[in-house]
Amino acid sequence: MIDAEVAQRLKEAGLTWKPALGDRFAIPDRDLDEEVFVLSNMTIEVHAMPEGRVIGFNGTTEWALDDLEMDEAIWLPREDQLRELLGGTFRELRCEPDEYQVLIDLLGEERRFSDPSAESAYAAALLHLLAAAGVGD
């Protein structure tokens, strides 16, 4: 799983979250930095409110708030979601002895992103694509 710091960089680079069941997210700056939450149709779900979309914590006794505004959460995309976000640029995931390598093709130029974690290698490639597209500008 990518860490909250990488997820925050993706968010700042312009990655948009369209919440779906099973999505993981973190809540920074609330003494919950180490906690990972998962959207489900039982306890944590997204609600459309007149003031915008909020994440509702249904019936959870450990949560001090009923709702959390979407922009307060940081999406922690899974490996499959990161790969899908790379779209047609994705070429290959290689598993080397000490690292994973994600290969993308951006306008005919092959780029390689390495990390001990496959998800983090995908995230690095996605950060590069977002920067190249100027999405977060």
N, C-alpha and C positions, 0 to 999 in steps of 0.2 A: 504494500500500500504506500502511495506517496505520502509524504509528511505534510503537515499544515502549512509550512513555509513555502514549499513548492506549489501547493494548491493556491496559496495567496498570490504568488507570482503569476500563476495562470490567470487568476481572476483579474489582477491588475493589468495583465496583457490583453484583456478583453474577452476571455472565455466566458460564455454565457451558459448559465445552468438552467435547464428545463427539467425540473424535478420529476422523478419517476420512482415507483416503488423499488426498493432495494438500493437506492442511492445512499452513499455514505457522505457524512458531512461533519465538520467540526465547528465549534463555537469558540472563537478566540476572545481573549481579554475578559473572561468571566470566571477565571479559576477553573476552567474546564478544558484547558489546552490538551490534555492527554486523553480526553474522552472522544470516542467516535460514536456518532449516532447514525441510525439507519432509518430511512423513510419506510413506513409500513402502513397497511390499512387498518392496523389495530391500535397502535400507540402514538406514532408520529406520522402526521400527514400534512399535506399542503392544503390550505384553505384560501379561497378567493374572497377577500373582504373589500368593502368600498374603498378603503385607503390603500389597498394593494394586496399582494400575496403574502401570507404569513405561514410559518411552520407551526402547527399546533401540537402540543404535547398533551395527548388525551389520557387523563386518569393517571398520570405519573406523579407519584408522591415525592420523588426525589427532585423534581424540577420546581423552582420557585416561581416561574412565570407560566402562564397558560400558552402564550404565543411568542414567536420570535420572528422579527421581520427578515425577509429573505436576504437582504443585503448584509445582515449580521452574521450569516452562516457562510462557511467556506466549503464548497463542494470538493469531495475527495474522489475523483473519478477512478473507476476500476480499470484494469488493463484493457479489457475489451472495449470500454468506452473511449479510452485514449487512442486506441488503434483505429476505431471508427472515426474519430475526429480528425485523424491524419488524412482520411479520405483517399483519393487517388494518388497521393504522393507516397503512400506507404509501399515499400517494396519487400522488406524482409525483416524478420527478427532472427538474429543469430545468437546462439548460446555458446559462449567461449568458456574456458575453464574458470575464469575469475570474474566474468562480466557478461552482460547482455549487450548486444549491439542492435540498434534500430537503424535501418537504412531507409532513407526517403529519396525521392527524386523531385527536386524543385526546379522547374523550368529547364530540364535537361542536365542539371548538375546533381550528382549523387552526394548526399550528406550522410554522415554516420554519427550516431550519438550513443555513448557507452555509459553504463552504470552497473553496479553489482545487482541492482533490482531492475527487472524488466519494466515495471510500471514507471520507474524514475527515468529510464532511458526513453520510453515513449513520451513522458512529460517534457523532457529536454527537447525532443524533436518538435513537439507541439509548440513549446515556447518559441522555438526558432521560426516556425511557420507563422505564428501570430505576429512576431516582430517583423518578419519579411512582408506581411500583408498590411502592417501598420494598423492593426485592429485596436490596440490599446492606446493609440495616439489621440 
